[in-house]
Amino acid sequence: MPHGRPAAHRAADTAVPGGPPGRRAALRPPPVHPVLTAAADYAWRLLVVGVAAYAVFTVLERFQLVAVSVFLGLVITSVLRPPVEVLARRMPRWLAVLIGMLGTIVVVAGLLALVGNAVADEADRLGKEFGGGLDRIEKWLQGPPFHVRASSVADLRDKVASYLSAHRSTLISTAVSGAGRLVEVAGGAALAVFCSVFFLHSGESMWRWFHGQLPVRTRASWDGGGRAAWRTFAGYTRGVVIVAASNAVLVGIALYILRVPLALPLVLLEFFASFVPLIGSPVAMAVASVVALAARGPVIAIVVLLLIVVIGQIEGHLLHPLVMSWAVQLHPVVVAVSVLCGGIAAGVIGAVVAVPLVAVVWSVLNALRGRGPHAQQGP
């Protein structure tokens, strides 16, 4: 009789019709935990995003020169836009852009000319100082606490000389290939200037044109995210320029007081190296310490090495909090990891681009979620 069967068998018959009664419950799938379901949903979405990001970076690597040129054009635009806007209030915009670009080219050319003249004027004196500096370094290594034998130093010098003579053809071919690379760099610089001219003159109209091509329902989100990205990028770039200029001034004053040769080229090296956060400035100061060691001896070189610590403390605890905090809301750990990952992925260029890229992405996410420093600001 149906009413005499156990309740469990009746439930099994209702849930899974057909089949032997003892195996019907086993056919039911085991329950999946909601956490695992959510993790799976996020996992396949992250895979899609990862594939898309890999495709974008592959294209950028293929056209690296063009990508770097456009990036430099945006950097030039972010730096020159404030003075161009001031000039545009009193004259036609095209004339303001022309004055800004010509003034920048004159300043950069003047700095390069000063560096060339400084190196040319000090070439003979530097040769003698470096020769005497190498002798002083050898004597220093032979004394306490190193006690390096004179024969070991002489063998090292002979090995270096023999290596240079044996690989002279390789060095020449490297120099020739470097000259070809210099032509590519010049072409990239010309493209960067060309892009920056149009960004400065009609960047707003270019953005409005792009904004008009989007679907109506997504225009507001794109506009808010794009303007937040530009404000963050421009603020970061101007902040880095201020920090780099401050570091260069401090280094220049210290090198002038210590009478280290090639002070002006080393100051420019410090300025451009500061565009790589955390590691650029110490590397530039290490080069300055090597120059000081060869030209002024180990005591001055140690003083220059101490400057790495001093300037690093000033940059990390004074300049960056004051200048960069209003533009980039990133923890120092995020900055360090971004620089390292960018350097591994794309060398020096990746280390330079990594932090502004991460800052822009974070700013856009905050703007789209309706929070952050740029979320409620207008154009």
N, C-alpha and C positions, 0 to 999 in steps of 0.2 A: 504494500500500500504506500502511496506517495507520502501520506502523512506520517508513516512510521519511520522514514529515513532520517539520519542525523541532519542537524541544521548546517553543519560544515559542508556536507555533500550537496545539499540543496543550493548553498551559496556558490559552490564551485560550478555546479551545472548552470547556474544563471550567468556567472561571469564569463566562462569559456565554454560555449556549447560544443558538443562533439568530443570524441576521444575517450580514453579510459578515465574513470573518475580519479584514480590515484595520481595521474600526471597532468591534470588540468591546471592545478595551482602552480606547477613548475613552469608552465608556459608564459606566465605573466612576467613582464620585464621587471628587474629590481628597481627600486626607487632611486633617483639621482638627487644628490644633495643640491640645494639651491646655490650654494657657493661654487660648486663645480660647474653648474650650468652658466653662472655669470662669468666665471673664469674662461670657459670655452667661448662664450660670446665675445669677450674682450680679446681673446687670443686670435681668433680669425680676423677680427677687425685690425688688430695690430699687425698681423701678417700682411694684410692688404696695404696698410699705410707704409710698412717697411719696404715692400716691393716698389711702391710709388716713389718713396724717397730714394731708394737705390737707383731707380731709373732716372730721376732728376739729377742725382750726383754723377751718374755715368755720362749724361749729356753735358753737364757742366765741365766734367773732366775732359771730354772730347773737345769742347770749345773753351778751354781754360783761359786763353788770352782774352777772348771776348768778354767772358764773365768777369775777369779781374778788371778789365777796362771799364765796364759798366759800374762795377763796385767803386772804383776810383772816381768815376764821374759823379756818383752819388756822394762820395766823401767831399769832393771839391764843392759840390752844390750846397751841402749842409754847412760848410765853413763860410762860403761866400754869400750865402743868401741874406743874412742880416745886413751887411753893408750894402748889398745891391738893393735891398728894399728901402734903405734910407736914402740912397741916391735916386731911386726911382720916384720918390716924392717930389724931387726938384728938377727932373729931366726925363726925357723919354726912356722907357725901360731898356731898349736895345743899347742906348748909349751908356746906361748904368752897368749893364752886363759887360760891355766892351771895356769900360774903365776898370771894372773889377778883375776881369781876366788878364788884361794887359798889366795891371799893377802886380798881380800874383806872379806872372811870368817874369817880370822885371826883378822882383824880390828873389825868386828861386834862382834865376840866372846870376844875380849878383852874389848870392851865397856860394854858388858853385865856383864862380870866378875867384872869390876870396879864398876858398879852400885850395884851388889850384895854385894861386899865387903864394899861399902860405907854404904849401908843400915844395914848390919850386925854390922859394927863397931859403928854406931850411934844409934843402937836400944835401948840400955839401957838409954843413955842420952836423946834420943828423947821421951821415955816414961815419964821421969821426966819432961822434958820441956813441953810436951803436957798436963800433969797433972796440972802443974803450970799455963800453958797458959789458960786452961779451967777455972781455978779459977779467973785469971785476966779478962777473958771475962765476967764472971758472975758479978764481981764487976763493970766492965765498963758498963754493961747493967743496973745495979742497980743505977748507978749515972746519972747525967745529960748528954745528954738531954732526955734519954729514961725513966729513973725512973721505971724500971721493978721491981716488988716486988720479994723478995727472995723466997717467997712461990711458985710463978709462975715458977721460974727457977728450983726449987726443984721438982715440979710436972712434968715439962718437962723431967727432967733427969729420974725420976721414970717411966714415960711412955715409954721412949726409952729403959730402961732396961727391963721392962715387955714385950715390943714388941719383943725384941731380944730373951728373954727366951721362949716366946710363939711360935715364928716362927723359933725355932732353927732347927727343922727337915727340914723346907722349905729351910733355908739357906744352910744346909748341902747338900741337894739334888741339889740345884743350883750350889754349888761348884763342886759336882761330875759331873754334866752335863757340867760344864765349863771345867773340866779335859778332858772329851770326845771331847769337841770342840777344846781343845788344840791339841789333836792328829790329828784332821782334819787340823788344821792350820799348823802343822808340815809337814803333807803330801803335803799340797798345797805349802809350801815353798820349799820342795824337788822338786816338779814338776816345780816350777818357776826357780830354779837353773838348772835343767835338760834342760828346754827349752832355757834358756839364753846361755848355753854352745853351743848348736847347732846354735842359732842365731848368736853368735859371730864368730863361726868357719866357717859356711857355709851359712850365711844369704843371701848373694848375689846370690849364686847358687840356693838356694830355691826360691828366687824371679824370677830368670830366668826360672826355671822349671814351676812355676805357669804362668808366662808371655807366655811361649810357648804353654800352653794349651788353650789359648784364641783365638777367631777368629782373623784372620790377620787384618781385617779392624778396630778392636777395640783395638789392642795392644798398639798403640801410646797413646791413651787417658788413658788407664789403667796404662801404665808406668809413664806418667807424673803425674797423680793423686796420684799413690802409692808413688812415690818418694817425692812429695810435702807433703803428709801425714806424711811420716817418718821424713822428715826434721823438720816439725812443732812439731811433738811429741817429737823428740829427743831434739830440742831446748827448748821446754817447760820444759821437765824433768830436763835437766841440769840447766835451770834457776831457777826452784823451789828448787833444791838442793842448789844452791848458796844462794838464799834468805833465806832458812831455816837454813843453816849453819851460815849466818850472824846474823840472829835473835837469834840463840842459843848462839853465842859468846857474844852478847850484854847482853842477859839475864844472862848468867853465870858470867860475870864481875859484873853486878849489884847485883846479889844474893850473890856473894862472898864478896863484899864491905859491904853489909847490914848484913852479917853473918846469912843468912837464912839457916837452916839445909836442908839436902837432896838436895843440890844445883845441883849435877851431875844428879840424876834422873829427876829433874825438867828441866834441860837443855835438856836432851834427849826427854822429853815430849814436850818441845817447838819445838825441831827440827822436830819431826814427825807430830806435830799438824800444823806446817806451811805448810804442803802439802795440807791442806784444805784452799783455799784462803779466806781472809777477816775475817773468824770466828775462824779458828783454833788457831791462836796465842793468841787472847784475852781469849779464853777458857783455854788455858794452863797457861796464866798469872793469871787468876782467881783462878786456883788451887794453884799456888804459893802463892797468897795472903792469901788463907785460911791457908796454912802451916805457913806463916809468922805471921798471926794473932794468931795462937795457940802457936807458939814457941817464938815469939819476941814481941808480943803485937800489939795494934791497930795502933800505929804510923808507925811502919815499914810496916804493912799491907797496910796502906794508900799510903805509898811511892811506894810499889809494884804495887798498883792499878794505880798510876800515870804513872808507866812504860808502862802500856798497851797503854796509849795515846801516849807516846813518841815513843815507838817502832812501833806503828801503823802508826804514821806520817812518820817515817824513811822508813818503808816498802812501804807505799803507794806513797810517793813523791820522794823517792830517789832510792830504790832498784828495785822496779818493773819497773819504767820507764827506768832505765839504763840497767837492765838485761833482762827483759821480752819483751821489745818493739820490738826487732829484731826477736823474735821467734813467738809471738802471737799478732795478730792485732785485739784485742777485746776491746770494750769499757768496763769501769768498771761496768756499769749497766748490760751489758750482762754477765759479770763474776758473779755478785751477783745473778742475776736471775737463771743462770745455776747451781750455788752451791745450791740454795734453791730448785730448781726443782729436782736436783739429790738427795739431802737429803730426800725429800719427797718420791721419787720413790724407792730408795734403801738404805736409811740410810747413814751411814758414808762412805761406799764404793761408793755409788752414788755421794756424795759430792766431793770425791776425783777424781772420773773419769769424772765428768760432764764437767769441764773446758777444759781438754785436748781433750775430745771427740768433743765439740763444735768447738774448735780451729782447729782440724784436718778436720772436715767437711767444715768449712769456707775456709781453705787453699786449699782443693781439688776443691771446687767450683770455687775459683779464678784461680786455675791452668787450669781447664777445659775451663774456659772462656778466657784464654790467658792473664790474668793480675794478679797482686799480686807479692809479693817478690820472690816466688819460680817458677813463671810461665816460665821464660826463663833460668832457671838454669839447668845444666846438671846433670848427676847422681853423 
